[in-house]
Structure formats: C-alpha cells, structure tokens
Amino acid sequence: MNTHKAPVTAPAPFPVARRQLNLATRHQLTTTAGVPHATVTSRTRPGGPWQRLLPRVYLLQTGPPDHRQRALAAVLYAAEPTADPLAGDTAALTGGAALALLGIRDAPPTPADVLIRSPRRLTPVPQVRPVTTTRWPGTLTVAGVPSARPVRAAADFAARCPSPERVRSVLAQVVQSGWCHPRDLHTELRSARLLSRPAVRSAAGELLAGVRSVAEAQARDVLTGTDLPTPLWNARLYTPDGTFLATPDAYWPDEGVALEIDSAEYHYTRDAWHATLRRRLRLESHGVLVVSATPSMIRDTPGQVLAALRTLLTLTTPRQTPPTLTARGHQQLPLFQGAG
C-alpha cells in the first residue's frame, strides 16, 4: 500500500501574505510584520522555506508558484512599497498576462506587463515589463490579482505584440468571450493611438463589422475582392413570430444563404456535433441554404468554399419564396481606413 502523500503547502504565517496568495514584499515583511532583514535573507537561501520570485518579492512556501502567484508577484514588484498592492492604485496587471488570467488562450502570460503611474519609473526584469502611463484605467480583481479592465488589457497587448495574426486572434477572443464590446475596444484603441497600425486597424475593423474569430476573419479576407454580396457577420436570426433561430457566422439576408464555419476543436463530442446538425436543420427548415466549412477549408481550399457560396447565391436569385427571417443585433459597418 502506498502511504506517500502529496506535499501540502502550509498557510502563510503572516496576515499580509494570507491575503496575497502566500506572497509578500520585503517592505511588508520587515516593516508591517516585523521580520528582521537577516531572517528574510536566511529563509530565502537555497533549501529554505521561502523563495525569492522577484527582487523584493517572496513566496512563503516551498512548492512552486502557480500562474496566479506569478501574476500577483509581478504586481507586488511594481506597486509602491508603502501602498496596498491589492487596491490596484499604483500597479495593475495588463496586456497578455491579464488576458491570460481571463482565459484568453492565445494571450501570453509572460512577461507580465504591469501598469504604473507616470512619472514613476521602475527597472524591468525578465519576468516583468513595467508600463508607465498617464491614462490610469479602471481596475478589477481577477483571481486575486489587480488587473486593468479587459478592454484596456487588450489594447495594451495590441500595443506590444509584434505578430499581426496573434493581435487578430486575441482581440477576436476578447470580444467573442464577452469581455468587451467591439465599439468600446475600438474607442480604447483610438485613445491609445493604435489605429494608425495596419494590423490593429484591420483587426478592430473586422470586429466592428461583426467578425468574431480568426476563422471568420480569414473567411472575410477570402470574400473581400470577389463580386459576391457582402454578408452580415454573426447576425441573430429570428422567425416571423419572434422566435430565435440561430446565429450563422455569415448570412446573406436577401438571398437566404448562410456560411457556417465549424471547427473540430469545438465539435469533438457527440453532443456538440448533434447540436451543430440541429442548428443546420433549423436553418434549412426555414428556407436558409447553408454552406458548411472548417477553418482549414477556408485557409487551404478557399476556392472551393467560394464556388459553393457562388452556386447557392446564384440559385437563390429566382427563388419564389425566400426566407422571411429577421436579422437583429447587428448593423453592417464599413471598415475604418483611417486612424480614427
């Protein structure tokens, strides 16, 4: 019989660390808790009960830090020593690290971008990038970590990310997850003077037009420049009696044609696949003609997808009884070509 037990992390010995995920700064330990400097040094030596995660920031346990502790450690490092770091008044997580805490998959958790108030300056370290700002955002606590609101975190991420595709993906995920409205994101990007960057302007414009994922953005790229009519993206369709029907990825209301982009990543269970089929049956039972494609088809064989759409859009031209559905919750908007 195996009597081995997993190591248990002991509770932090000081109230200040108990409310900070087992973390404390040197100032908190020595000034607030009265721990001698020599004791802090001895306990953080190799093999000791504490760990030094960042300059002047300590983890009061022997086990490795989790992602929340690493994120909060970055805020503790950046906060003014005499301030309450959990208040979010002098330091707040932003950018990819803040978005990663919210569950945005493509947002990198490290290095952690942390906002500090101008004109204060702080030396960066490999794990933490202090970002001085004159526009202090509204903050909230995410998993115990003071963070900029998602719309500001998304803008700060876009400001520092060198990859256009990752900018496109992360901004789409933030909106798709419901963390901010595309209009609010566009306003924030404009305030940060980021719309002069082609990649940011393009991603923001796609979201305003109704695009909500990288696959949809790629489909929009494929459709741009063709002679096909411009669809509505993510329009909510209702029957004449007001019953909600579905939200296809793209919809041509005059022709009654929909494009559904179905990723295997979200349809790998029997129930999910059946839900997809039921949605398609609902659309078709109300006269909507559906073209189904995967993201890889959009990417690798766009000509075939266009051919299928062109065929259905052409077939619907002489239709005697087109669908009588209503599209709500969406207004087709043009792409912004200027910096705004």
Secondary structure, DSSP 8 states (H G I E B T S, - for coil): ------------SSHHHHTTTTEEEHHIIIIIS---HHHHHHHTSTTSS-EEEETTEEE-SSS---HHHHHHHHHHHHS-TTS-GGG-SS-EEEHHHHHHHTT-TTS---SEEEEEETT-----BTTEEEEEESS---EEEETTEEEE-HHHHHHHHHHH---HHHHHHHHHHHHHTTSS-HHHHHHHHHHTT-TTSHHHHHHHHHHHTT--SHHHHHHHHHHTTSSS---EES-EEE-TTS-EEE--SEEETTTTEEEEE--GGG--SHHHHHHHHHHHHHHHHTT-EEEEE-HHHHHH-HHHHHHHHHHHHHHTTT-SS----EEES--------S--
